[in-house]
C-alpha cells in the first residue's frame, strides 16, 4: 500500500488538502503433477516423464482519493469529507501445460529424445488459446566407440543434433487492458 497526504497547512486553502491511497495485491497459485518412468533392459534404457502444470495469477488494484479535510487529525483517505475510487480493477491470468518426454539410450552410445508441450494461456484469443511445442534430438557418444577407447586426447566426445519449437506468452505492453485482454482489440 502506498499513501500520499498533502495536509491543510500545505496549501493556502485547507479545502485543497488531498489524500491518496494505492493498494495492490497479487495471488499466485502453482500446481505441478509429474509421473516419471525409468526402465533398463539389456543394452537399452528408457526414461519418460508425463506431467501437467497449472498456474493462476490474480492482481487486485485499487486507488482511492479524498479531499475536503477540515484538519490534519486523520491524514488518510478516511479523514476526508469527500472520497472516491479513482481506479480499481482485478485482472487474472491462467496457464495450463501438458508435458511429455521420452529419452532412449542404446549401449549408452546412441541417444534419442522426443518431447512435446501443449500450453494454453488465458490472455490469448479463442482461436489461439493453445500452442504446441515439439522437440526432438539425437546424439552419438563417439568417445564410447571402440576406436576411441584408448585415446589420451579425447575423454568425452558427443555429437548431437536437435530441433524444437518455442513460444512466448510474456507480452508486456505496459497497458493493463491491452496486456491482459489484447485479443479483444483485434
VONUMI-265532 format. One record per residue: residue number from 0; x, y negated, z negated of N, C-alpha, C in turn. Coordinates in Angstrom, 1 decimal. Layout:
<sites>
SITE   k     nu     nv     nw    cau    cav    caw     cu     cv     cw
SITE NUM      X      Y      Z      X      Y      Z      X      Y      Z
...
</sites>
This chain:
<sites>
SITE   k     nu     nv     nw    cau    cav    caw     cu     cv     cw
SITE   0    0.8    1.2    0.0    0.0    0.0    0.0    0.9   -1.2    0.0
SITE   1    0.6   -2.2    0.9    1.2   -3.5    0.9    0.2   -4.5    0.5
SITE   2    0.6   -5.5   -0.3   -0.3   -6.6   -0.6    0.4   -7.9   -0.4
SITE   3   -0.4   -8.9   -0.1    0.1  -10.3    0.0   -0.8  -11.2   -0.7
SITE   4   -0.3  -12.2   -1.4   -1.1  -13.2   -2.0   -0.5  -14.6   -1.9
SITE   5   -1.3  -15.5   -1.4   -1.0  -16.9   -1.4   -2.0  -17.6   -2.3
SITE   6   -1.5  -18.0   -3.5   -2.3  -18.4   -4.6   -2.9  -19.8   -4.4
SITE   7   -3.7  -20.2   -5.4   -4.4  -21.5   -5.3   -3.4  -22.7   -5.4
SITE   8   -2.2  -22.4   -6.0   -1.2  -23.5   -6.2   -0.3  -23.6   -5.0
SITE   9   -0.4  -22.7   -4.0    0.5  -22.7   -2.9   -0.1  -23.6   -1.7
SITE  10   -1.2  -24.1   -1.9   -1.9  -24.8   -0.8   -2.6  -26.1   -1.4
SITE  11   -2.8  -27.1   -0.6   -3.5  -28.3   -1.0   -4.9  -28.0   -1.5
SITE  12   -5.6  -27.1   -0.8   -7.0  -26.8   -1.1   -7.0  -25.4   -1.7
SITE  13   -7.4  -25.3   -3.0   -7.4  -23.9   -3.6   -8.3  -23.0   -2.9
SITE  14   -9.3  -23.5   -2.1  -10.1  -22.6   -1.3   -9.4  -21.9   -0.2
SITE  15   -8.2  -22.4    0.1   -7.4  -21.7    1.2   -6.5  -20.6    0.7
SITE  16   -6.6  -20.3   -0.6   -5.9  -19.2   -1.2   -6.3  -17.9   -0.4
SITE  17   -5.4  -17.0   -0.3   -5.6  -15.8    0.6   -4.9  -14.6    0.0
SITE  18   -5.6  -13.4    0.1   -5.0  -12.1   -0.4   -5.3  -11.1    0.8
SITE  19   -4.3  -10.3    1.0   -4.4   -9.2    2.0   -3.9   -7.9    1.3
SITE  20   -4.5   -6.8    1.8   -4.1   -5.5    1.3   -4.2   -4.5    2.4
SITE  21   -3.1   -3.8    2.6   -2.9   -2.9    3.7   -2.7   -1.5    3.1
SITE  22   -3.5   -0.5    3.5   -3.3    0.8    3.0   -3.2    1.8    4.1
SITE  23   -2.2    2.7    4.0   -2.1    3.8    5.0   -1.8    5.1    4.3
SITE  24   -2.5    6.1    4.7   -2.3    7.4    4.1   -2.2    8.4    5.3
SITE  25   -1.3    9.4    5.1   -1.1   10.4    6.1   -1.2   11.8    5.4
SITE  26   -2.0   12.6    5.9   -2.1   14.0    5.5   -1.6   14.9    6.7
SITE  27   -0.8   15.9    6.3   -0.3   16.8    7.4   -0.4   18.2    6.9
SITE  28   -1.0   19.0    7.7   -1.2   20.4    7.3   -0.5   21.2    8.4
SITE  29    0.3   22.2    8.0    1.1   23.1    8.9    0.8   24.5    8.5
SITE  30    0.4   25.3    9.4    0.3   26.8    9.2    1.0   27.6   10.3
SITE  31    1.8   28.5    9.9    2.5   29.4   10.8    2.3   30.8   10.4
SITE  32    2.1   31.7   11.4    1.9   33.1   11.2    2.7   33.8   12.3
SITE  33    3.7   34.6   11.9    4.6   35.3   12.8    4.7   36.7   12.5
SITE  34    4.7   37.6   13.5    5.0   39.0   13.3    6.2   39.3   14.1
SITE  35    7.1   40.1   13.4    8.4   40.5   14.0    8.4   42.0   14.2
SITE  36    9.0   42.4   15.3    9.2   43.8   15.5   10.6   44.1   16.0
SITE  37   11.3   45.1   15.5   12.6   45.4   15.9   12.8   46.9   15.9
SITE  38   13.3   47.4   17.1   13.4   48.9   17.2   14.7   49.2   18.0
SITE  39   15.5   50.1   17.5   16.7   50.5   18.3   16.5   52.0   18.6
SITE  40   16.9   52.4   19.8   16.8   53.9   20.1   17.9   54.1   21.2
SITE  41   18.7   55.1   21.0   19.8   55.5   21.9   20.6   54.2   22.1
SITE  42   20.7   53.8   23.4   21.5   52.6   23.7   20.7   51.4   23.9
SITE  43   19.4   51.4   23.5   18.5   50.3   23.7   18.1   49.6   22.4
SITE  44   17.9   48.3   22.4   17.4   47.5   21.3   16.3   46.6   21.8
SITE  45   15.2   46.5   21.1   14.2   45.6   21.4   13.8   44.8   20.1
SITE  46   13.7   43.5   20.3   13.2   42.6   19.3   12.1   41.8   19.8
SITE  47   11.0   41.7   19.1    9.8   41.0   19.6    9.2   40.1   18.5
SITE  48    8.7   39.0   18.9    8.1   38.0   18.0    6.7   37.6   18.6
SITE  49    5.7   37.6   17.8    4.4   37.2   18.2    3.9   36.2   17.1
SITE  50    3.4   35.0   17.5    3.0   34.1   16.5    2.0   33.1   16.9
SITE  51    1.5   32.4   15.9    0.6   31.3   16.1    1.0   30.2   15.1
SITE  52    1.0   29.0   15.6    1.3   27.8   14.7    0.2   26.8   14.9
SITE  53   -0.2   26.1   13.8   -1.2   25.1   13.9   -0.8   23.9   13.0
SITE  54   -1.1   22.7   13.5   -0.8   21.5   12.8   -2.0   20.6   12.9
SITE  55   -2.2   19.8   11.8   -3.2   18.8   11.8   -2.6   17.6   11.1
SITE  56   -2.8   16.4   11.7   -2.3   15.2   11.1   -3.4   14.2   11.1
SITE  57   -3.7   13.6    9.9   -4.8   12.7    9.7   -4.2   11.4    9.1
SITE  58   -4.4   10.3    9.8   -3.9    9.0    9.3   -5.2    8.2    9.0
SITE  59   -5.2    7.5    7.8   -6.3    6.6    7.5   -5.6    5.3    7.2
SITE  60   -6.2    4.2    7.9   -5.6    2.9    7.7   -6.7    1.9    7.4
SITE  61   -6.5    1.1    6.4   -7.5    0.0    6.1   -6.7   -1.3    5.8
SITE  62   -7.3   -2.4    6.2   -6.7   -3.7    5.9   -7.8   -4.6    5.5
SITE  63   -7.7   -5.1    4.2   -8.7   -6.0    3.7   -8.1   -7.4    3.5
SITE  64   -9.0   -8.4    3.6   -8.6   -9.8    3.4   -9.6  -10.4    2.6
SITE  65   -9.1  -11.3    1.7  -10.1  -12.0    0.8   -9.6  -13.5    0.7
SITE  66  -10.6  -14.4    0.6  -10.4  -15.8    0.3  -11.4  -16.4   -0.6
SITE  67  -11.3  -17.7   -0.9  -12.3  -18.3   -1.8  -11.9  -18.0   -3.3
SITE  68  -10.6  -18.0   -3.6  -10.2  -17.9   -5.0  -10.4  -19.2   -5.8
SITE  69  -10.9  -19.1   -7.0  -11.1  -20.2   -7.8   -9.9  -20.4   -8.8
SITE  70   -9.2  -19.3   -9.0   -8.0  -19.4   -9.9   -7.1  -18.2   -9.5
SITE  71   -5.9  -18.1  -10.2   -4.9  -17.1   -9.9   -5.0  -15.9  -10.9
SITE  72   -6.1  -15.8  -11.6   -6.1  -14.7  -12.6   -6.1  -13.3  -12.0
SITE  73   -6.7  -13.1  -10.9   -6.7  -11.8  -10.3   -6.1  -12.0   -8.9
SITE  74   -4.8  -11.8   -8.7   -4.1  -12.1   -7.4   -4.2  -11.0   -6.4
SITE  75   -5.4  -10.5   -6.2   -5.6   -9.4   -5.3   -6.9   -9.7   -4.6
SITE  76   -7.2   -8.8   -3.6   -8.4   -9.0   -2.8   -9.7   -9.0   -3.7
SITE  77   -9.6   -8.1   -4.8  -10.7   -8.0   -5.7  -11.1   -9.3   -6.4
SITE  78  -10.1  -10.3   -6.5  -10.4  -11.5   -7.2  -11.0  -12.6   -6.3
SITE  79  -11.2  -12.3   -5.0  -11.7  -13.2   -4.0  -13.2  -13.3   -4.1
SITE  80  -13.8  -14.5   -3.8  -15.2  -14.6   -3.7  -15.8  -14.1   -2.4
SITE  81  -14.9  -14.1   -1.3  -15.3  -13.5    0.0  -14.2  -12.6    0.4
SITE  82  -14.6  -11.4    0.7  -13.6  -10.4    1.3  -14.2   -9.6    2.3
SITE  83  -13.4   -9.1    3.2  -13.9   -8.3    4.4  -12.8   -7.4    4.9
SITE  84  -13.3   -6.4    5.6  -12.4   -5.4    6.2  -11.9   -6.0    7.5
SITE  85  -10.6   -6.2    7.6  -10.1   -6.7    8.9   -9.8   -5.6    9.9
SITE  86   -9.5   -4.4    9.4   -9.1   -3.3   10.3   -9.3   -2.1    9.5
SITE  87   -9.8   -1.1   10.1  -10.0    0.2    9.4  -10.3    1.3   10.4
SITE  88   -9.5    2.4   10.4   -9.8    3.5   11.3   -9.1    4.8   10.7
SITE  89   -9.6    5.8   11.2   -9.0    7.2   11.0   -8.6    7.8   12.3
SITE  90   -7.4    8.3   12.4   -7.0    9.0   13.6   -6.5   10.4   13.3
SITE  91   -6.7   11.3   14.2   -6.4   12.7   13.9   -5.7   13.3   15.2
SITE  92   -4.7   14.1   14.9   -4.0   14.8   16.0   -4.0   16.3   15.5
SITE  93   -4.2   17.2   16.5   -4.2   18.6   16.2   -3.3   19.3   17.3
SITE  94   -2.6   20.3   16.9   -1.8   21.1   17.8   -2.0   22.6   17.4
SITE  95   -2.2   23.4   18.4   -2.2   24.9   18.2   -1.3   25.5   19.3
SITE  96   -0.4   26.4   18.8    0.5   27.1   19.7    0.5   28.6   19.5
SITE  97    0.5   29.2   20.7    0.6   30.7   20.7    2.0   31.1   21.3
SITE  98    2.7   31.9   20.6    4.1   32.1   20.9    4.4   33.6   21.0
SITE  99    5.2   34.0   22.0    5.6   35.3   22.2    7.0   35.4   22.8
SITE 100    7.8   36.3   22.3    9.1   36.5   22.8    9.6   38.0   22.7
SITE 101   10.3   38.5   23.7   10.8   39.8   23.7   12.3   39.7   24.1
SITE 102   13.2   40.3   23.3   14.6   40.4   23.6   14.9   41.9   23.8
SITE 103   15.7   42.1   24.8   16.1   43.5   25.2   17.6   43.6   25.4
SITE 104   18.3   44.6   24.8   19.7   44.8   25.0   20.0   46.3   25.3
SITE 105   20.8   46.5   26.3   21.2   47.8   26.7   22.7   47.9   26.4
SITE 106   23.1   48.8   25.5   24.5   49.0   25.1   25.2   47.8   24.6
SITE 107   24.4   46.8   24.1   24.9   45.6   23.6   25.7   44.8   24.7
SITE 108   25.5   45.2   26.0   26.2   44.5   27.1   25.2   43.8   28.0
SITE 109   24.1   44.4   28.3   23.2   43.8   29.3   22.0   43.3   28.5
SITE 110   21.7   42.1   28.7   20.7   41.4   27.8   19.6   40.8   28.6
SITE 111   18.4   40.7   28.1   17.3   40.1   28.8   16.4   39.5   27.7
SITE 112   15.8   38.4   28.0   14.9   37.8   27.1   13.7   37.1   27.9
SITE 113   12.5   37.3   27.4   11.3   36.6   28.0   10.5   36.0   26.9
SITE 114   10.1   34.8   27.1    9.3   34.1   26.1    8.2   33.3   26.8
SITE 115    7.1   33.0   26.1    6.1   32.2   26.6    5.5   31.4   25.3
SITE 116    5.2   30.2   25.6    4.5   29.4   24.5    3.3   28.7   25.2
SITE 117    2.2   28.8   24.6    1.0   28.1   25.1    0.5   27.1   24.0
SITE 118    0.6   25.8   24.3    0.3   24.7   23.4   -0.9   24.0   23.8
SITE 119   -1.8   23.7   22.8   -3.0   22.9   23.0   -2.9   21.7   22.1
SITE 120   -3.1   20.5   22.6   -3.0   19.2   21.9   -4.2   18.4   22.0
SITE 121   -4.7   17.9   20.9   -6.0   17.2   20.8   -5.9   15.8   21.6
SITE 122   -4.8   15.3   21.7   -4.7   13.9   22.3   -4.8   14.0   23.9
SITE 123   -4.7   15.2   24.4   -4.8   15.3   25.9   -6.2   15.4   26.4
SITE 124   -6.5   15.1   27.6   -7.8   15.2   28.2   -8.3   16.6   28.3
SITE 125   -9.6   16.8   28.5  -10.2   18.1   28.5   -9.6   19.0   29.6
SITE 126   -9.3   18.5   30.8   -8.7   19.3   31.8   -7.2   19.5   31.7
SITE 127   -6.6   18.9   30.7   -5.1   19.1   30.5   -4.9   19.4   29.0
SITE 128   -5.8   20.0   28.3   -5.7   20.2   26.9   -4.5   21.2   26.5
SITE 129   -4.3   22.2   27.4   -3.3   23.2   27.2   -2.2   23.2   28.2
SITE 130   -1.0   23.6   27.8    0.1   23.7   28.7    0.8   25.1   28.4
SITE 131    1.3   25.7   29.4    2.0   27.0   29.2    3.5   26.8   29.6
SITE 132    4.4   27.3   28.7    5.8   27.0   28.9    6.6   28.4   28.8
SITE 133    6.8   29.0   30.0    7.5   30.3   30.0    9.1   30.0   30.1
SITE 134    9.8   31.0   29.7   11.2   31.0   29.8   11.7   32.5   29.9
SITE 135   12.9   32.6   30.6   13.5   33.9   30.7   15.0   33.8   30.8
SITE 136   15.7   34.8   30.4   17.2   34.7   30.6   17.7   36.1   30.7
SITE 137   18.9   36.2   31.4   19.6   37.5   31.5   21.0   37.2   31.1
SITE 138   21.7   38.2   30.5   23.1   38.0   30.1   23.9   39.3   30.3
SITE 139   25.2   39.1   30.4   26.1   40.2   30.5   27.3   39.9   29.7
SITE 140   27.5   40.8   28.7   28.7   40.6   27.8   29.9   41.4   28.5
SITE 141   30.6   40.6   29.3   31.6   41.2   30.1   32.7   41.7   29.2
SITE 142   33.0   41.1   28.1   34.0   41.5   27.2   33.8   42.9   26.6
SITE 143   32.6   43.4   26.7   32.2   44.8   26.2   32.5   45.8   27.2
SITE 144   32.9   45.4   28.4   33.2   46.4   29.5   34.6   47.0   29.3
SITE 145   34.7   48.3   29.8   36.0   49.0   29.6   37.2   48.3   30.2
SITE 146   37.0   47.6   31.3   38.1   46.9   31.9   38.7   45.7   31.2
SITE 147   38.0   45.3   30.1   38.4   44.2   29.3   38.7   44.6   27.8
SITE 148   38.6   45.9   27.6   38.7   46.5   26.2   40.0   46.1   25.5
SITE 149   41.1   46.1   26.2   42.4   45.8   25.6   42.9   44.4   25.8
SITE 150   42.1   43.6   26.3   42.5   42.2   26.6   42.9   41.4   25.4
SITE 151   44.1   40.8   25.5   44.5   39.9   24.4   44.2   38.4   24.7
SITE 152   43.7   38.2   26.0   43.4   36.8   26.4   41.9   36.5   26.1
SITE 153   41.0   37.4   26.3   39.6   37.2   26.1   39.1   38.1   25.0
SITE 154   38.5   37.6   24.0   37.9   38.4   23.0   36.4   38.5   23.1
SITE 155   35.8   37.4   23.7   34.3   37.4   23.9   34.0   36.6   25.1
SITE 156   33.5   37.3   26.1   33.1   36.6   27.4   31.7   37.1   27.7
SITE 157   30.8   36.1   27.9   29.4   36.4   28.2   29.0   35.5   29.3
SITE 158   28.3   36.1   30.3   27.7   35.4   31.4   26.2   35.3   31.2
SITE 159   25.6   34.2   31.4   24.2   34.1   31.1   23.6   33.2   32.1
SITE 160   22.3   33.5   32.5   21.5   32.7   33.4   20.1   32.6   32.8
SITE 161   19.6   31.4   32.8   18.2   31.3   32.2   17.4   30.2   33.0
SITE 162   16.1   30.3   32.8   15.2   29.3   33.3   14.1   29.2   32.4
SITE 163   13.6   27.9   32.2   12.5   27.7   31.3   11.8   26.4   31.7
SITE 164   10.6   26.3   31.2    9.7   25.1   31.4    9.5   24.4   30.0
SITE 165    9.7   23.1   29.9    9.4   22.4   28.7    8.3   21.4   28.9
SITE 166    7.8   20.9   27.8    6.8   19.8   27.8    7.0   18.8   26.7
SITE 167    6.3   17.8   26.7    6.4   16.7   25.7    5.0   16.2   25.4
SITE 168    4.6   16.2   24.1    3.3   15.6   23.7    3.5   14.4   22.9
SITE 169    4.8   14.0   22.7    5.1   12.8   21.9    5.0   11.5   22.7
SITE 170    3.9   11.1   23.0    3.7    9.9   23.8    3.4    8.7   22.8
SITE 171    4.4    7.8   22.7    4.3    6.7   21.8    4.2    5.4   22.6
SITE 172    2.9    4.9   22.7    2.7    3.7   23.4    2.5    2.4   22.5
SITE 173    2.7    2.6   21.2    2.6    1.5   20.3    1.2    0.9   20.3
SITE 174    0.2    1.7   20.7   -1.2    1.2   20.7   -2.0    2.4   20.2
SITE 175   -2.5    2.3   19.0   -3.2    3.5   18.4   -4.3    4.0   19.2
SITE 176   -5.1    3.2   19.8   -6.3    3.7   20.5   -5.8    4.4   21.8
SITE 177   -4.8    3.8   22.5   -4.3    4.4   23.7   -3.5    5.7   23.4
SITE 178   -2.7    5.6   22.3   -1.8    6.7   22.0   -2.6    8.0   21.6
SITE 179   -3.7    7.8   20.8   -4.4    9.0   20.4   -5.5    9.4   21.3
SITE 180   -6.0    8.4   22.1   -7.1    8.7   23.0   -6.9    8.2   24.4
SITE 181   -5.6    8.3   24.9   -5.3    7.7   26.2   -6.1    8.4   27.3
SITE 182   -6.5    9.6   27.2   -7.2   10.3   28.3   -8.6    9.7   28.5
SITE 183   -9.1    8.9   27.5  -10.4    8.2   27.8  -10.3    7.0   28.7
SITE 184   -9.1    6.5   28.9   -8.9    5.3   29.7   -8.6    5.7   31.2
SITE 185   -8.5    6.9   31.5   -8.1    7.4   32.8   -9.4    7.4   33.7
</sites>
